[in-house]
Amino acid sequence: MKKLIIVVAVLVGVALLAKRFGPKFENIDWEKRFESMPDNAPPKWMFRNISEIHDNTDRILELLEARADNRSREDSAGAVATGTP
């Protein structure tokens, strides 16, 4: 029972701190903070890797969309050539 009370008290404290200091964190330019970190800082590694993953995902989606467009064009061209609807 004591552990439960302690856990609840800690959660209430964290919630109060988040409510108090939460709005201040919205005004932080995180990209500038990451850029000012040394190159071997783990948060900078994570930010860089997440950015690279996002860029790669965008490239993959573009390739898949282009491939789907080519297939639909080939299917419609094949249908026109054979006379099937």
C-alpha angles and dihedrals in degrees: 000000000000091000091053092051091048092049092049091048091051092048091050090049092050091048091051092049091048091050092048100044101023097092091053092059092058091068095056117107098222095186091059090047091053092047091053092054121095116264093250095055111120094224089055090051091052093047092048093047093047090050091050091048090051092050092048091049090052091051092049092050091050091051092048092049091049090049091050091050091051092050093049090050091049091048093050092045090050091049091051092047093050094039095238120135 
